[in-house]
Amino acid sequence: MVKPVYKRTRDGTSEFFGAYMHEYGNNKVSQRIGIHAKTEDDDSASEVTQYAIEKGEPITDHSRPTSKTITLSILIQEDTMAKANKVWSKLNKWRFDGTQVVFKGAVVYYKHLQIEDLTRHGEKYTSTIEATMSLKFVHFAKTSRIKKKGKKM
């Protein structure tokens, strides 16, 4: 059993979820989406050169990390299928709009993610949607402006 990380109280009853998501920058509890993450896979990879490296050259110059990918197998479980579909639509809108999200599960907790893939599986339940989701970590580059002496930028 996955340890609950999110508790939602509605109509006097408490529900426990193994994970939650929300828009980055909007940490209101009311805006969180509770989901059951059956699996949480965290993939970290690097792109390593296929070419020979000259002797004495720093090896770190020939490897660069790629974007982190989090793959989830989830259940969206609500009181009714209409409510589950509403949660599905919100996730799909975040994917379509490229919205940055936060994901906190039993194993994985990251900010600055975007939904890369969202796949709904055949309906087996009356008020639950089974799906898989891939999240990609967004890296931000820092740039600087160089001001030339005597000129305004």
Salt bridges, closest charged atoms under 4 A:
GLU15 OE2 - ARG8 NH2 3.01
GLU15 OE2 - ARG10 NH2 3.21
ASP42 OD1 - LYS68 NZ 3.31
GLU47 OE2 - ARG64 NH2 3.26
GLU78 OE1 - ARG8 NH2 3.17
GLU78 OE1 - ARG10 NH2 3.15
ASP79 OD2 - ARG10 NH2 3.87
ASP79 OD2 - LYS83 NZ 3.43
ASP97 OD2 - LYS93 NZ 2.51
GLU123 OE2 - ARG120 NE 2.99
GLU130 OE2 - LYS38 NZ 2.84
GLU130 OE1 - LYS124 NZ 3.49
